[in-house]
Amino acid sequence: MRVLVIGDGAREHALCWKLVESPLVDELYCAPGSGGVANLAECVPISMGALQTILSYCDDNEVEFVIVDSLLAIENGLVDMLNRNGYPAFGPDMGGIKLEVSKGFAKDFCQRHAIPTARFAKFSDPDAARRYLSETGLPAVIKSDRSVDGAKVSICRTKEEAGAAIAARLARAGDEVIVEEFLTGDEVGFSVITDGNVVLPLTSTTPNWDGETPPSAPGCLSPAPTVTPAVEQEIVDRIFIPTVEQMKAERRMCKGALSAKIMLTGEGPKLLDYKVRFSDPEWQAIMLRVKGDIMPALISSFDEMLYRFNPFRWHDESAAVLVITTDGSVDPQQINAAIDAAEEADGDIVVFQSYQDRELGVTAGGADLADMRNRLRAAAARIEKVLAIA
C-alpha cells in the first residue's frame, strides 16, 4: 500500500517511525515531513494548505491511503476533498474539527450532552465578563474561542490579570472570551482512535514527565501513574464514548484520532480540551509503547470497522519525552551531529524531529522511572552541548 502522511511535526516523525514496521505499507511519503522523517519516508515539498497540489500528487503517485494530521489541511477541507475524490483518508472532516478549533463549540457541546467539564460562560462584552467573575470568584481560566493547543490560555488570580486577559481577547474582531472555572487535581491526557461509531482506547499520558510539579521542562510520560484501569474506564465511559456518539447524533461524525486533556478532580475526570489529531509530544511516547502494527486500526477508522478490533497491546515499560526547542535556524548537519551524540551514547534513546527542527522530542522507555528520567536528561544535555544551547 502507498501511504501519504500530511504533517510536519515530531508526532509525524514518530508515526512514520512506527508505520515503516507495517507489512501493509509498501511505500511511505510525507508532506512536508522533517529531517528525521526523510530517513524513513520520501518527503514531499508540498504546503499543507495546497489541497489541489496534494490531490494531484495522490493522482500521479497512485497513493492508496492518506493520514491527515495537519490542522491547516483539515481546516481547509483536505479530508473532505480526498474522500470525495476516492482517496481513503484517516482524520476528521470539517464537522469533526470543530471540537478542536472552537473552544466555545466544545464547551457548549459538553454542556448539551452532560460531558463533565469546568463550569464556564462566554462573553463578547468585557463588562459582562468582569461582572460574571465578580460573582464566581478567582482564580479563573480565560481563553479565546479560537485558542488551540492551550495557546493564549490565561490562569488569572487577580482582577487586574483577568481584566487584561479579557480585554486582550476581545480586542480581536468577532472573537469571544470564555471564562472558565479553575479546576484543581492531576492533569492527564488520554487518546483514542475512533471510526465515528466506536472508540478504540489508546493510553494515558501526563505532562509531569520528571516527577516535578510543575515539570522542569516540556514533555510527557506514558502511562500516567494516576490513571488506573478503573480511572481509564471512567474517562472512556464519561468523556470519549458520549463525545463520539453525540457528535454522530449531531451529524458531525468524528473519525480518526481523538485526544483530550483531562483534570482528575475530586468529582471525577473533567474535560479541559479536545484535540482531533495526534497530540504532541504525547504521540511520541505512545508510539514507543504500542506493540504491533497500527496501520490496520487507521484503515478501519476510515472503513468504520473498529468494532472488530481487540484492545491495543502495550510494552510493559513506560515511555517519556523531553522536548528541546530551537529557533529553527540551526544547521541540519549540526542537528544530525547532536542527535547522533544522544542516540549513540544510549541505544534506547530516540529523537523525533519537527520541521526545521524547531522541536526535538528526546524519547526513551524504561521500567525504572528515575533511571529513565536521568537518561533523558543526559541525552538532552548531550544535544544541548552540541547545539550550544544555554
C-alpha positions in Angstrom: 0.0 0.0 0.0 1.2 3.5 -0.9 0.6 5.7 2.1 0.9 9.5 2.4 1.2 11.3 5.7 0.3 15.0 5.9 2.1 16.9 8.6 5.4 18.4 9.7 5.6 17.8 13.5 7.7 15.4 15.6 4.5 13.4 16.0 4.5 12.7 12.3 8.1 11.5 12.6 7.0 9.2 15.4 4.1 8.0 13.3 6.4 7.2 10.3 8.8 5.6 12.6 6.1 3.1 13.5 4.5 2.8 10.1 7.7 1.6 8.4 7.3 -1.6 10.5 3.9 -2.4 8.9 3.8 -5.1 6.3 0.9 -3.2 4.8 3.0 -0.2 3.9 5.0 -0.7 0.7 5.8 3.0 0.0 5.6 5.8 2.6 5.5 9.5 1.7 5.2 12.5 4.0 4.3 16.1 3.1 6.3 18.1 4.0 7.8 15.9 6.7 11.1 16.7 8.5 14.8 15.9 8.5 14.0 12.8 10.7 11.2 11.7 8.5 13.5 11.8 5.5 15.4 8.8 6.9 12.1 6.8 6.9 10.0 8.1 4.1 10.1 10.2 0.9 9.5 13.8 2.0 7.3 15.7 -0.5 7.8 19.5 -0.6 4.1 20.4 -0.7 2.5 23.0 1.5 -0.1 21.5 3.9 -2.6 24.1 2.7 -2.1 23.3 -1.0 -5.1 21.0 -1.3 -5.2 20.7 -5.1 -1.5 20.0 -5.3 -1.8 17.3 -2.7 -4.7 15.8 -4.7 -2.6 15.9 -7.8 0.3 14.2 -6.1 -2.1 11.4 -5.0 -3.2 11.0 -8.6 0.3 11.0 -10.0 1.8 8.6 -7.4 -1.2 6.2 -7.1 -1.5 6.9 -3.3 -3.8 4.4 -1.7 -4.3 5.8 1.8 -3.7 9.3 3.3 -3.2 10.1 7.0 -4.1 13.8 7.6 -2.7 15.2 10.8 -2.1 18.9 9.8 -4.6 21.3 11.4 -4.2 23.6 8.4 -5.0 20.9 6.0 -8.0 19.6 8.0 -9.4 23.1 8.4 -9.1 23.8 4.7 -11.1 20.6 4.0 -8.4 18.2 2.8 -10.1 15.1 4.3 -13.4 16.0 2.7 -11.7 16.6 -0.7 -9.7 13.4 -0.6 -12.8 11.3 0.3 -14.9 13.0 -2.4 -12.2 12.0 -5.0 -11.9 8.4 -3.9 -8.9 8.6 -1.6 -9.4 7.0 1.8 -8.2 9.4 4.5 -7.6 9.0 8.2 -8.7 12.1 10.1 -11.6 14.3 10.9 -13.7 16.2 8.3 -14.9 19.8 8.5 -17.6 18.8 11.0 -15.3 16.9 13.4 -12.6 19.5 13.5 -15.0 21.9 15.4 -14.2 20.1 18.6 -10.7 21.4 18.5 -10.7 24.7 16.7 -13.7 26.2 18.5 -13.4 26.1 22.3 -16.8 27.7 22.5 -18.4 24.9 20.4 -16.6 22.3 22.5 -17.8 23.8 25.8 -21.4 24.1 24.6 -21.2 20.5 23.2 -20.2 19.2 26.6 -22.9 21.2 28.3 -25.6 19.8 25.9 -24.6 16.3 26.5 -23.6 16.2 30.2 -19.9 15.5 29.4 -18.1 16.6 32.6 -16.1 19.8 32.2 -15.4 23.0 34.1 -18.2 25.5 34.6 -18.0 28.3 32.1 -19.7 31.3 30.4 -19.0 33.0 27.1 -18.9 36.8 26.5 -18.5 39.3 23.8 -18.9 42.2 26.3 -16.0 42.8 28.6 -18.1 44.4 31.3 -20.4 41.4 31.4 -17.4 39.1 31.7 -16.0 41.1 34.6 -19.4 41.0 36.4 -19.5 37.3 36.0 -16.1 37.0 37.5 -17.1 39.1 40.5 -19.9 36.6 41.1 -17.9 33.4 40.6 -14.6 34.5 42.1 -10.9 33.9 41.3 -8.7 32.1 40.2 -10.3 31.7 36.7 -9.2 30.5 33.3 -9.6 33.0 30.5 -9.4 31.7 26.9 -10.4 32.6 23.4 -12.8 30.7 21.3 -10.0 30.1 18.8 -7.3 29.1 21.3 -5.6 25.9 20.0 -3.3 23.5 21.9 -3.6 25.6 25.0 -2.3 28.7 23.3 -3.5 32.0 24.8 -5.0 30.5 27.9 -4.5 32.6 31.0 -4.9 31.5 34.6 -5.8 34.7 36.4 -5.6 35.1 40.1 -6.3 38.8 40.4 -9.0 41.2 39.0 -6.3 43.1 37.2 -4.9 40.0 35.4 -8.4 38.9 34.5 -9.4 42.3 33.1 -6.3 42.4 31.0 -6.8 38.9 29.7 -10.4 39.6 28.8 -9.6 42.8 27.0 -6.8 41.2 25.0 -9.0 38.5 23.7 -12.0 40.7 22.9 -9.7 43.2 21.0 -9.8 40.8 18.0 -12.9 41.5 16.0 -15.5 38.7 16.1 -13.9 36.8 18.9 -15.5 35.6 22.1 -13.9 35.2 25.5 -14.6 32.1 27.6 -14.4 32.5 31.4 -13.9 29.1 32.9 -13.8 27.6 36.4 -10.2 26.9 37.6 -10.0 23.1 38.3 -7.6 21.5 40.6 -6.3 18.0 40.5 -3.9 15.9 38.4 -3.8 16.9 34.7 -3.6 14.0 32.3 -4.1 13.2 28.7 -5.9 10.4 27.0 -6.1 9.3 23.4 -8.3 7.0 21.4 -8.9 6.1 17.7 -12.5 6.3 16.6 -14.4 5.5 13.4 -17.3 7.7 14.4 -19.2 4.9 15.9 -17.0 3.1 18.5 -13.9 4.0 20.5 -10.7 2.1 20.5 -8.7 3.3 23.6 -5.0 4.0 23.3 -3.4 5.1 26.6 -2.8 7.9 29.1 -0.1 10.5 29.4 0.9 13.2 31.9 3.0 16.3 31.4 4.7 15.6 34.6 7.5 13.6 33.0 10.2 14.4 35.5 8.2 13.9 38.8 8.2 17.6 39.5 5.2 19.9 39.7 5.2 21.9 37.5 7.6 20.0 35.2 11.1 21.5 34.9 10.9 21.3 31.0 8.2 20.4 28.4 7.5 16.8 27.9 5.3 13.9 28.9 5.2 10.5 30.5 3.1 7.5 29.4 1.2 5.9 31.0 0.1 8.4 33.6 0.7 6.8 37.1 -2.6 8.2 38.4 -4.7 6.7 35.6 -5.5 3.3 36.9 -7.6 0.8 34.9 -10.7 2.0 36.8 -9.9 5.7 36.1 -9.2 4.8 32.4 -12.6 3.1 32.1 -14.3 6.2 33.7 -12.6 8.5 31.2 -13.6 6.4 28.3 -17.2 5.9 29.5 -17.9 9.5 30.7 -15.9 11.5 28.1 -15.0 9.6 24.9 -18.0 7.4 24.3 -20.6 10.2 24.7 -18.4 12.5 22.6 -18.3 10.1 19.7 -22.0 9.1 20.0 -23.3 12.7 20.3 -21.1 14.1 17.5 -22.6 11.4 15.3 -26.1 12.3 16.5 -25.4 16.0 15.6 -24.2 14.8 12.1 -20.7 15.9 12.8 -19.1 12.4 12.7 -15.8 12.4 14.4 -13.3 10.0 12.8 -9.6 9.5 13.3 -7.5 10.3 16.4 -9.3 11.9 19.3 -7.3 13.2 22.3 -8.3 15.1 25.5 -6.6 17.0 28.3 -8.4 15.9 31.4 -8.3 17.1 35.0 -8.7 14.3 37.6 -10.7 16.2 40.2 -12.3 15.1 43.5 -15.6 14.8 41.5 -14.0 12.6 38.8 -12.4 13.3 35.4 -13.4 16.6 33.8 -12.5 17.6 30.2 -10.2 20.5 29.7 -9.6 20.4 25.9 -10.1 18.3 22.8 -7.8 17.6 20.0 -8.9 15.7 16.9 -5.4 14.9 15.7 -2.4 13.1 17.1 -1.1 15.1 20.1 2.4 16.3 20.5 4.6 15.3 22.4 2.2 12.6 23.7 2.1 10.7 20.4 5.9 10.2 20.5 5.7 8.4 23.8 2.6 6.4 22.7 4.4 5.2 19.6 7.3 4.0 21.7 5.0 1.9 23.9 2.5 0.4 21.4 3.1 -3.2 20.3 2.3 -4.5 16.8 1.0 -2.9 13.6 -1.1 0.3 13.9 -2.0 0.5 10.2 -5.0 -1.8 10.4 -6.6 0.4 13.0 -6.1 3.5 10.9 -7.6 1.9 7.9 -10.5 0.6 9.9 -11.2 4.0 11.3 -11.9 5.1 7.7 -13.9 2.0 6.9 -15.9 2.2 10.2 -14.8 -1.3 11.1 -13.2 -0.7 14.5 -15.7 -2.9 16.2 -13.6 -5.9 15.0 -10.5 -4.8 17.0 -9.2 -6.1 20.2 -7.6 -3.6 22.6 -4.1 -2.4 21.7 -1.2 -4.3 23.2 1.5 -2.3 25.1 5.1 -2.8 26.2 5.3 -3.1 30.0 7.8 -0.3 30.2 6.8 3.4 30.5 8.0 5.9 27.9 8.8 9.6 28.4 9.6 12.6 26.1 11.7 15.7 26.9 11.2 18.5 24.4 14.1 20.7 23.3 13.1 23.8 21.3 15.3 25.7 18.9 14.7 28.9 16.8 14.6 26.8 13.6 17.8 28.2 12.2 20.3 25.5 13.3 22.3 23.9 10.5 20.9 20.4 9.7 24.3 18.9 9.9 24.7 20.2 13.4 21.3 18.9 14.3 22.3 15.5 13.0 25.5 15.6 15.0 23.6 16.4 18.1 21.1 13.6 17.6 23.9 11.1 16.9 25.5 12.2 20.2 22.3 11.4 22.1 21.3 8.2 20.3 24.8 6.6 20.0 25.6 7.1 23.7 22.3 5.4 24.7 20.8 2.9 22.2 17.3 3.2 23.7 17.1 6.9 23.1 15.1 8.0 20.0 14.9 11.7 18.9 11.9 12.7 16.9 12.3 15.9 14.8 9.8 18.5 13.7 10.0 20.7 10.5 13.1 22.8 10.6 14.0 21.1 13.9 12.1 23.6 15.9 11.3 20.8 18.4 13.3 17.7 19.2 11.5 15.1 21.1 14.1 13.2 23.1 12.3 9.9 23.9 13.1 6.8 26.0 11.4 3.8 27.6 12.1 2.1 30.9 10.7 0.3 33.8 12.6 2.4 36.4 11.1 5.9 36.1 14.0 7.6 37.9 16.6 5.9 35.7 14.6 6.8 32.6 14.4 10.4 33.6 18.1 10.5 34.3 18.9 9.1 30.9 16.6 11.6 29.2 18.3 14.5 31.0 21.7 13.1 30.0 20.7 12.7 26.3 19.2 16.2 26.3 22.4 17.6 27.8 24.4 16.0 25.0 22.2 17.6 22.4 22.3 21.0 24.0 26.1 20.8 24.3 26.5 20.1 20.5 23.9 22.8 19.7 25.4 25.2 22.3 22.0 25.8 23.8 22.4 27.6 27.1 
